[in-house]
Amino acid sequence: MKIIYGPKGTGKTKAIIDSANAVVEEAKGHVIFITDTKRYSPDIKIQIRFLDVSGFEIQGEDGFRGFLKGIVAANGDNEYIYVDGIARITGKPLSELNSIFGAMENLEADYGVKFVVTCSASKEDLPDFVVKHVK
């Protein structure tokens, strides 16, 4: 798992879009980009599956965890899953998302999918369960 972090307005979304667009050139499987707005869809290469979750009525951490598991279960060829704004999508503070990060760790280990996630916080404000993924 890769974490892109920083306070609001520090370029996390641009960084995650650039990362997804770069990895799609070498990926052997599918690349998925998940966010909660259509605003970034023109910036994402056409080969990337762009998912605006605002229309899926995801409710909290449990709903998003189930959504991610469904994506992984639906297609064994998924290689990268990019999540822009995990706290916004779940509607919960980052400090309360321990179980969803645990679920993403398990999905990586069990299915070989790689997650890249943006977190709106400075490094010192990241919870320990996120910090362990900061490289």
OpenMM code with the backbone's topology and positions (N, CA, C; nanometers):
from openmm import Vec3, app, unit

residues = "MET LYS ILE ILE TYR GLY PRO LYS GLY THR GLY LYS THR LYS ALA ILE ILE ASP SER ALA ASN ALA VAL VAL GLU GLU ALA LYS GLY HIS VAL ILE PHE ILE THR ASP THR LYS ARG TYR SER PRO ASP ILE LYS ILE GLN ILE ARG PHE LEU ASP VAL SER GLY PHE GLU ILE GLN GLY GLU ASP GLY PHE ARG GLY PHE LEU LYS GLY ILE VAL ALA ALA ASN GLY ASP ASN GLU TYR ILE TYR VAL ASP GLY ILE ALA ARG ILE THR GLY LYS PRO LEU SER GLU LEU ASN SER ILE PHE GLY ALA MET GLU ASN LEU GLU ALA ASP TYR GLY VAL LYS PHE VAL VAL THR CYS SER ALA SER LYS GLU ASP LEU PRO ASP PHE VAL VAL LYS HIS VAL LYS".split()
positions = [
    Vec3(0.0849, -0.1174, 0.0000),
    Vec3(0.0000, 0.0000, 0.0000),
    Vec3(0.0893, 0.1235, 0.0000),
    Vec3(0.0481, 0.2203, -0.0778),
    Vec3(0.1204, 0.3473, -0.0814),
    Vec3(0.0263, 0.4561, -0.0328),
    Vec3(0.0783, 0.5439, 0.0507),
    Vec3(-0.0002, 0.6549, 0.1051),
    Vec3(0.0542, 0.7855, 0.0486),
    Vec3(-0.0341, 0.8675, -0.0053),
    Vec3(-0.0004, 1.0039, -0.0464),
    Vec3(-0.0701, 1.0938, 0.0540),
    Vec3(0.0074, 1.1676, 0.1309),
    Vec3(-0.0507, 1.2445, 0.2407),
    Vec3(-0.0084, 1.3914, 0.2333),
    Vec3(-0.0776, 1.4721, 0.3100),
    Vec3(-0.0477, 1.6134, 0.3222),
    Vec3(-0.1751, 1.6887, 0.3544),
    Vec3(-0.1602, 1.8095, 0.4082),
    Vec3(-0.2787, 1.8900, 0.4373),
    Vec3(-0.3555, 1.9243, 0.3095),
    Vec3(-0.4780, 1.9659, 0.3258),
    Vec3(-0.5627, 2.0055, 0.2129),
    Vec3(-0.4906, 2.1112, 0.1293),
    Vec3(-0.4970, 2.0925, -0.0025),
    Vec3(-0.4384, 2.1907, -0.0921),
    Vec3(-0.2914, 2.1712, -0.1236),
    Vec3(-0.2360, 2.0545, -0.0882),
    Vec3(-0.0928, 2.0328, -0.1112),
    Vec3(-0.0628, 1.9489, -0.2351),
    Vec3(-0.1628, 1.9204, -0.3168),
    Vec3(-0.1384, 1.8513, -0.4426),
    Vec3(-0.1518, 1.7001, -0.4387),
    Vec3(-0.2203, 1.6472, -0.3386),
    Vec3(-0.2367, 1.5016, -0.3288),
    Vec3(-0.3142, 1.4441, -0.4477),
    Vec3(-0.4203, 1.5117, -0.4873),
    Vec3(-0.5007, 1.4609, -0.5983),
    Vec3(-0.4206, 1.4606, -0.7280),
    Vec3(-0.3463, 1.5652, -0.7542),
    Vec3(-0.2617, 1.5671, -0.8740),
    Vec3(-0.1602, 1.4538, -0.8683),
    Vec3(-0.1016, 1.4317, -0.7513),
    Vec3(-0.0010, 1.3250, -0.7359),
    Vec3(-0.0616, 1.1870, -0.7599),
    Vec3(-0.1829, 1.1622, -0.7094),
    Vec3(-0.2430, 1.0298, -0.7268),
    Vec3(-0.2881, 1.0096, -0.8718),
    Vec3(-0.3358, 1.1150, -0.9363),
    Vec3(-0.3722, 1.1056, -1.0779),
    Vec3(-0.2482, 1.0772, -1.1622),
    Vec3(-0.1395, 1.1494, -1.1353),
    Vec3(-0.0141, 1.1271, -1.2085),
    Vec3(0.0361, 0.9843, -1.1891),
    Vec3(0.0251, 0.9332, -1.0667),
    Vec3(0.0692, 0.7974, -1.0371),
    Vec3(-0.0133, 0.6951, -1.1147),
    Vec3(-0.1452, 0.7117, -1.1141),
    Vec3(-0.2329, 0.6188, -1.1870),
    Vec3(-0.2045, 0.6238, -1.3370),
    Vec3(-0.1916, 0.7431, -1.3903),
    Vec3(-0.1652, 0.7573, -1.5335),
    Vec3(-0.0308, 0.6971, -1.5735),
    Vec3(0.0669, 0.7039, -1.4847),
    Vec3(0.1991, 0.6466, -1.5143),
    Vec3(0.1963, 0.4933, -1.5056),
    Vec3(0.1304, 0.4394, -1.4040),
    Vec3(0.1327, 0.2945, -1.3823),
    Vec3(0.0528, 0.2191, -1.4882),
    Vec3(-0.0459, 0.2833, -1.5484),
    Vec3(-0.1293, 0.2136, -1.6469),
    Vec3(-0.0461, 0.1693, -1.7676),
    Vec3(0.0641, 0.2369, -1.7937),
    Vec3(0.1495, 0.2008, -1.9073),
    Vec3(0.2202, 0.0669, -1.8853),
    Vec3(0.2465, 0.0317, -1.7592),
    Vec3(0.3203, -0.0917, -1.7301),
    Vec3(0.2361, -0.1995, -1.6619),
    Vec3(0.1157, -0.1645, -1.6214),
    Vec3(0.0302, -0.2597, -1.5487),
    Vec3(-0.0065, -0.3774, -1.6370),
    Vec3(-0.0046, -0.4940, -1.5778),
    Vec3(-0.0455, -0.6161, -1.6478),
    Vec3(-0.1963, -0.6405, -1.6304),
    Vec3(-0.2522, -0.5824, -1.5237),
    Vec3(-0.3943, -0.5970, -1.4950),
    Vec3(-0.4660, -0.4634, -1.5012),
    Vec3(-0.5873, -0.4609, -1.4482),
    Vec3(-0.6697, -0.3404, -1.4508),
    Vec3(-0.6258, -0.2396, -1.3459),
    Vec3(-0.6423, -0.1122, -1.3800),
    Vec3(-0.6164, -0.0008, -1.2886),
    Vec3(-0.7506, 0.0686, -1.2656),
    Vec3(-0.7839, 0.0893, -1.1393),
    Vec3(-0.9117, 0.1503, -1.1017),
    Vec3(-0.8832, 0.2753, -1.0203),
    Vec3(-0.9548, 0.3825, -1.0498),
    Vec3(-0.9402, 0.5085, -0.9771),
    Vec3(-1.0747, 0.5417, -0.9138),
    Vec3(-1.0769, 0.5506, -0.7808),
    Vec3(-1.2003, 0.5752, -0.7059),
    Vec3(-1.1924, 0.7105, -0.6381),
    Vec3(-1.2957, 0.7913, -0.6571),
    Vec3(-1.3064, 0.9199, -0.5898),
    Vec3(-1.4549, 0.9517, -0.5714),
    Vec3(-1.4851, 1.0695, -0.5216),
    Vec3(-1.6246, 1.1041, -0.4948),
    Vec3(-1.6716, 1.2236, -0.5780),
    Vec3(-1.6115, 1.2412, -0.6955),
    Vec3(-1.6501, 1.3497, -0.7841),
    Vec3(-1.6160, 1.3125, -0.9283),
    Vec3(-1.6904, 1.3677, -1.0224),
    Vec3(-1.6609, 1.3467, -1.1638),
    Vec3(-1.5546, 1.4449, -1.2138),
    Vec3(-1.5213, 1.5426, -1.1322),
    Vec3(-1.4340, 1.6528, -1.1726),
    Vec3(-1.3019, 1.6062, -1.2323),
    Vec3(-1.2476, 1.4951, -1.1844),
    Vec3(-1.1147, 1.4528, -1.2298),
    Vec3(-1.1182, 1.3541, -1.3456),
    Vec3(-1.2355, 1.3148, -1.3891),
    Vec3(-1.2425, 1.2133, -1.4937),
    Vec3(-1.1695, 1.2523, -1.6221),
    Vec3(-1.1698, 1.3791, -1.6657),
    Vec3(-1.0950, 1.4123, -1.7878),
    Vec3(-0.9425, 1.3985, -1.7715),
    Vec3(-0.8942, 1.3998, -1.6476),
    Vec3(-0.7498, 1.3911, -1.6224),
    Vec3(-0.6986, 1.2474, -1.6181),
    Vec3(-0.7894, 1.1525, -1.6116),
    Vec3(-0.7541, 1.0114, -1.5992),
    Vec3(-0.7491, 0.9488, -1.7382),
    Vec3(-0.6421, 0.8757, -1.7679),
    Vec3(-0.6307, 0.8095, -1.8983),
    Vec3(-0.7471, 0.7136, -1.9196),
    Vec3(-0.7869, 0.7015, -2.0434),
    Vec3(-0.9039, 0.6229, -2.0813),
    Vec3(-0.8917, 0.4749, -2.0438),
    Vec3(-0.7694, 0.4235, -2.0317),
    Vec3(-0.7493, 0.2820, -1.9978),
    Vec3(-0.7791, 0.2531, -1.8507),
    Vec3(-0.7929, 0.3566, -1.7701),
    Vec3(-0.8176, 0.3422, -1.6258),
    Vec3(-0.9690, 0.3441, -1.6016),
    Vec3(-1.0156, 0.2520, -1.5204),
    Vec3(-1.1584, 0.2514, -1.4835),
    Vec3(-1.1801, 0.3588, -1.3777),
    Vec3(-1.2551, 0.4620, -1.4124),
    Vec3(-1.2823, 0.5748, -1.3235),
    Vec3(-1.4164, 0.5523, -1.2552),
    Vec3(-1.4159, 0.5518, -1.1229),
    Vec3(-1.5391, 0.5317, -1.0466),
    Vec3(-1.5645, 0.6501, -0.9542),
    Vec3(-1.6704, 0.7233, -0.9821),
    Vec3(-1.7185, 0.8292, -0.8938),
    Vec3(-1.8202, 0.7637, -0.8014),
    Vec3(-1.7847, 0.7459, -0.6753),
    Vec3(-1.8707, 0.6716, -0.5828),
    Vec3(-1.9903, 0.7517, -0.5319),
    Vec3(-1.9989, 0.8782, -0.5674),
    Vec3(-2.1091, 0.9595, -0.5148),
    Vec3(-2.2460, 0.9038, -0.5538),
    Vec3(-2.2561, 0.8326, -0.6631),
    Vec3(-2.3841, 0.7759, -0.7044),
    Vec3(-2.4132, 0.6386, -0.6468),
    Vec3(-2.3182, 0.5814, -0.5730),
    Vec3(-2.3361, 0.4465, -0.5197),
    Vec3(-2.3957, 0.4450, -0.3785),
    Vec3(-2.4165, 0.5609, -0.3204),
    Vec3(-2.4757, 0.5732, -0.1872),
    Vec3(-2.4023, 0.4897, -0.0829),
    Vec3(-2.2718, 0.4986, -0.0831),
    Vec3(-2.1895, 0.4268, 0.0145),
    Vec3(-2.2076, 0.4921, 0.1504),
    Vec3(-2.2352, 0.4100, 0.2513),
    Vec3(-2.2593, 0.4606, 0.3858),
    Vec3(-2.1459, 0.4189, 0.4783),
    Vec3(-2.0561, 0.5108, 0.5077),
    Vec3(-1.9523, 0.4881, 0.6068),
    Vec3(-1.8459, 0.3876, 0.5679),
    Vec3(-1.7708, 0.3525, 0.6698),
    Vec3(-1.6564, 0.2632, 0.6530),
    Vec3(-1.6987, 0.1228, 0.6097),
    Vec3(-1.8015, 0.0688, 0.6713),
    Vec3(-1.8472, -0.0660, 0.6353),
    Vec3(-1.8928, -0.0716, 0.4899),
    Vec3(-1.9648, 0.0306, 0.4476),
    Vec3(-2.0115, 0.0353, 0.3095),
    Vec3(-1.8969, 0.0429, 0.2104),
    Vec3(-1.7962, 0.1246, 0.2408),
    Vec3(-1.6835, 0.1373, 0.1491),
    Vec3(-1.5967, 0.0115, 0.1500),
    Vec3(-1.5803, -0.0483, 0.2662),
    Vec3(-1.5043, -0.1733, 0.2735),
    Vec3(-1.5719, -0.2795, 0.1865),
    Vec3(-1.7026, -0.2910, 0.1955),
    Vec3(-1.7772, -0.3853, 0.1119),
    Vec3(-1.7659, -0.3514, -0.0361),
    Vec3(-1.7669, -0.2241, -0.0677),
    Vec3(-1.7512, -0.1785, -0.2061),
    Vec3(-1.6160, -0.2236, -0.2613),
    Vec3(-1.5083, -0.2035, -0.1833),
    Vec3(-1.3746, -0.2456, -0.2273),
    Vec3(-1.3669, -0.3968, -0.2444),
    Vec3(-1.4237, -0.4700, -0.1500),
    Vec3(-1.4223, -0.6164, -0.1597),
    Vec3(-1.4987, -0.6630, -0.2834),
    Vec3(-1.6075, -0.5952, -0.3139),
    Vec3(-1.6846, -0.6284, -0.4327),
    Vec3(-1.6060, -0.6052, -0.5608),
    Vec3(-1.5305, -0.4964, -0.5648),
    Vec3(-1.4470, -0.4680, -0.6823),
    Vec3(-1.3429, -0.5776, -0.7001),
    Vec3(-1.2797, -0.6170, -0.5913),
    Vec3(-1.1766, -0.7209, -0.5991),
    Vec3(-1.2395, -0.8550, -0.6364),
    Vec3(-1.3537, -0.8867, -0.5781),
    Vec3(-1.4194, -1.0147, -0.6059),
    Vec3(-1.4720, -1.0226, -0.7494),
    Vec3(-1.5114, -0.9105, -0.8049),
    Vec3(-1.5729, -0.9093, -0.9375),
    Vec3(-1.4739, -0.9352, -1.0499),
    Vec3(-1.3452, -0.9076, -1.0257),
    Vec3(-1.2492, -0.9217, -1.1340),
    Vec3(-1.1116, -0.9537, -1.0788),
    Vec3(-1.0644, -1.0727, -1.1037),
    Vec3(-0.9335, -1.1155, -1.0562),
    Vec3(-0.8184, -1.0496, -1.1288),
    Vec3(-0.8477, -0.9726, -1.2337),
    Vec3(-0.7423, -0.9042, -1.3086),
    Vec3(-0.7144, -0.7632, -1.2580),
    Vec3(-0.7796, -0.7217, -1.1493),
    Vec3(-0.7528, -0.5893, -1.0931),
    Vec3(-0.6137, -0.5904, -1.0306),
    Vec3(-0.5301, -0.4945, -1.0705),
    Vec3(-0.3940, -0.4882, -1.0186),
    Vec3(-0.3712, -0.3692, -0.9265),
    Vec3(-0.4229, -0.2527, -0.9636),
    Vec3(-0.4055, -0.1314, -0.8832),
    Vec3(-0.5419, -0.0692, -0.8558),
    Vec3(-0.5616, -0.0285, -0.7307),
    Vec3(-0.6813, 0.0463, -0.6936),
    Vec3(-0.6356, 0.1746, -0.6259),
    Vec3(-0.6687, 0.2861, -0.6891),
    Vec3(-0.6361, 0.4187, -0.6369),
    Vec3(-0.7594, 0.4753, -0.5686),
    Vec3(-0.7416, 0.5272, -0.4466),
    Vec3(-0.8532, 0.5844, -0.3714),
    Vec3(-0.8156, 0.7269, -0.3330),
    Vec3(-0.8844, 0.8228, -0.3929),
    Vec3(-0.8590, 0.9638, -0.3636),
    Vec3(-0.9615, 1.0155, -0.2640),
    Vec3(-0.9165, 1.0410, -0.1411),
    Vec3(-1.0032, 1.0994, -0.0390),
    Vec3(-1.0821, 0.9972, 0.0400),
    Vec3(-1.0134, 0.9024, 0.1009),
    Vec3(-1.0812, 0.7945, 0.1734),
    Vec3(-1.1671, 0.8465, 0.2891),
    Vec3(-1.1214, 0.9497, 0.3585),
    Vec3(-1.2012, 1.0049, 0.4685),
    Vec3(-1.3263, 1.0748, 0.4152),
    Vec3(-1.3134, 1.1462, 0.3046),
    Vec3(-1.4305, 1.2110, 0.2426),
    Vec3(-1.5316, 1.1070, 0.1981),
    Vec3(-1.4829, 1.0020, 0.1336),
    Vec3(-1.5722, 0.8988, 0.0801),
    Vec3(-1.6493, 0.8293, 0.1924),
    Vec3(-1.5810, 0.7973, 0.3014),
    Vec3(-1.6461, 0.7264, 0.4122),
    Vec3(-1.7233, 0.8204, 0.5043),
    Vec3(-1.6903, 0.9492, 0.4997),
    Vec3(-1.7551, 1.0453, 0.5887),
    Vec3(-1.7089, 1.0325, 0.7329),
    Vec3(-1.5900, 0.9748, 0.7515),
    Vec3(-1.5363, 0.9549, 0.8861),
    Vec3(-1.3954, 1.0125, 0.8938),
    Vec3(-1.3523, 1.0515, 1.0129),
    Vec3(-1.2140, 1.0977, 1.0276),
    Vec3(-1.1159, 0.9834, 1.0024),
    Vec3(-1.0001, 1.0185, 0.9518),
    Vec3(-0.8968, 0.9197, 0.9218),
    Vec3(-0.8650, 0.8331, 1.0437),
    Vec3(-0.8669, 0.8914, 1.1611),
    Vec3(-0.8334, 0.8186, 1.2840),
    Vec3(-0.9301, 0.7037, 1.3131),
    Vec3(-1.0474, 0.7047, 1.2508),
    Vec3(-1.1473, 0.6004, 1.2745),
    Vec3(-1.1531, 0.4960, 1.1626),
    Vec3(-1.0538, 0.4949, 1.0750),
    Vec3(-1.0580, 0.4057, 0.9591),
    Vec3(-0.9631, 0.2867, 0.9696),
    Vec3(-0.9299, 0.2477, 1.0909),
    Vec3(-0.8373, 0.1365, 1.1122),
    Vec3(-0.8835, 0.0084, 1.0443),
    Vec3(-1.0103, -0.0250, 1.0572),
    Vec3(-1.0559, -0.1526, 1.0019),
    Vec3(-1.0554, -0.1524, 0.8491),
    Vec3(-1.0790, -0.0386, 0.7863),
    Vec3(-1.0753, -0.0361, 0.6397),
    Vec3(-0.9317, -0.0490, 0.5888),
    Vec3(-0.8361, 0.0087, 0.6610),
    Vec3(-0.6957, -0.0089, 0.6215),
    Vec3(-0.6542, -0.1550, 0.6425),
    Vec3(-0.7041, -0.2166, 0.7472),
    Vec3(-0.6784, -0.3591, 0.7684),
    Vec3(-0.7369, -0.4426, 0.6561),
    Vec3(-0.8573, -0.4079, 0.6119),
    Vec3(-0.9203, -0.4804, 0.5006),
    Vec3(-0.8392, -0.4637, 0.3726),
    Vec3(-0.7888, -0.3428, 0.3472),
    Vec3(-0.7070, -0.3216, 0.2269),
    Vec3(-0.5772, -0.4018, 0.2357),
    Vec3(-0.5176, -0.4093, 0.3541),
    Vec3(-0.3971, -0.4921, 0.3722),
    Vec3(-0.4283, -0.6384, 0.3385),
    Vec3(-0.5417, -0.6873, 0.3867),
    Vec3(-0.5805, -0.8265, 0.3599),
    Vec3(-0.6068, -0.8497, 0.2105),
    Vec3(-0.6717, -0.7553, 0.1454),
    Vec3(-0.6968, -0.7683, 0.0020),
    Vec3(-0.5660, -0.7706, -0.0770),
    Vec3(-0.4704, -0.6893, -0.0342),
    Vec3(-0.3394, -0.6907, -0.0998),
    Vec3(-0.2721, -0.8272, -0.0826),
    Vec3(-0.2741, -0.8778, 0.0406),
    Vec3(-0.2077, -1.0045, 0.0701),
    Vec3(-0.2778, -1.1232, 0.0032),
    Vec3(-0.4100, -1.1237, 0.0057),
    Vec3(-0.4856, -1.2388, -0.0441),
    Vec3(-0.5071, -1.2390, -0.1955),
    Vec3(-0.5127, -1.1187, -0.2571),
    Vec3(-0.5491, -1.1107, -0.3988),
    Vec3(-0.4455, -1.0393, -0.4857),
    Vec3(-0.3388, -0.9890, -0.4252),
    Vec3(-0.2313, -0.9273, -0.5013),
    Vec3(-0.2620, -0.7905, -0.5590),
    Vec3(-0.3738, -0.7315, -0.5199),
    Vec3(-0.4063, -0.5971, -0.5649),
    Vec3(-0.3235, -0.4966, -0.4850),
    Vec3(-0.2873, -0.3858, -0.5470),
    Vec3(-0.2072, -0.2822, -0.4794),
    Vec3(-0.2925, -0.1570, -0.4634),
    Vec3(-0.2960, -0.1038, -0.3409),
    Vec3(-0.3728, 0.0169, -0.3130),
    Vec3(-0.2813, 0.1381, -0.3032),
    Vec3(-0.3297, 0.2501, -0.3573),
    Vec3(-0.2671, 0.3810, -0.3392),
    Vec3(-0.3781, 0.4715, -0.2883),
    Vec3(-0.3551, 0.5358, -0.1729),
    Vec3(-0.4611, 0.6081, -0.1033),
    Vec3(-0.4124, 0.7474, -0.0654),
    Vec3(-0.4983, 0.8486, -0.0845),
    Vec3(-0.4649, 0.9821, -0.0346),
    Vec3(-0.5268, 1.0016, 0.1028),
    Vec3(-0.4510, 1.0686, 0.1895),
    Vec3(-0.4955, 1.0995, 0.3251),
    Vec3(-0.4653, 1.2466, 0.3522),
    Vec3(-0.5677, 1.3223, 0.3898),
    Vec3(-0.5515, 1.4647, 0.4173),
    Vec3(-0.5062, 1.4861, 0.5607),
    Vec3(-0.3754, 1.4797, 0.5802),
    Vec3(-0.3165, 1.5028, 0.7126),
    Vec3(-0.1657, 1.5167, 0.6946),
    Vec3(-0.1043, 1.5904, 0.7845),
    Vec3(0.0417, 1.5956, 0.7852),
    Vec3(0.0925, 1.4639, 0.8430),
    Vec3(0.2187, 1.4328, 0.8191),
    Vec3(0.2724, 1.3037, 0.8620),
    Vec3(0.2546, 1.2817, 1.0120),
    Vec3(0.2769, 1.3853, 1.0909),
    Vec3(0.2652, 1.3694, 1.2366),
    Vec3(0.1214, 1.3486, 1.2830),
    Vec3(0.0246, 1.3802, 1.1980),
    Vec3(-0.1160, 1.3605, 1.2326),
    Vec3(-0.1747, 1.2298, 1.1781),
    Vec3(-0.0950, 1.1542, 1.1037),
    Vec3(-0.1431, 1.0268, 1.0514),
    Vec3(-0.1491, 0.9230, 1.1634),
    Vec3(-0.2552, 0.8435, 1.1697),
    Vec3(-0.2615, 0.7363, 1.2697),
    Vec3(-0.1546, 0.6302, 1.2400),
    Vec3(-0.1154, 0.5559, 1.3422),
    Vec3(-0.0109, 0.4537, 1.3272),
    Vec3(-0.0442, 0.3516, 1.2186),
    Vec3(-0.1730, 0.3146, 1.2057),
    Vec3(-0.2099, 0.2148, 1.1056),
    Vec3(-0.1939, 0.2673, 0.9626),
    Vec3(-0.1784, 0.3981, 0.9463),
    Vec3(-0.1490, 0.4575, 0.8155),
    Vec3(0.0009, 0.4799, 0.8013),
    Vec3(0.0638, 0.5311, 0.9063),
    Vec3(0.2077, 0.5632, 0.9039),
    Vec3(0.2911, 0.4418, 0.8612),
    Vec3(0.2519, 0.3220, 0.9028),
    Vec3(0.3318, 0.2038, 0.8684),
    Vec3(0.3393, 0.1803, 0.7188),
    Vec3(0.2532, 0.2458, 0.6404),
    Vec3(0.2558, 0.2316, 0.4945),
    Vec3(0.3270, 0.3476, 0.4250),
    Vec3(0.3685, 0.4476, 0.5019),
    Vec3(0.4387, 0.5630, 0.4434),
    Vec3(0.5827, 0.5234, 0.4199),
    Vec3(0.6282, 0.5445, 0.2967),
    Vec3(0.7665, 0.5084, 0.2618),
    Vec3(0.8515, 0.6304, 0.2418),
] * unit.nanometer
topology = app.Topology()
chain = topology.addChain("A")
for resn in residues:
    res = topology.addResidue(resn, chain)
    for name in ("N", "CA", "C"):
        topology.addAtom(name, app.Element.getBySymbol(name[0]), res)
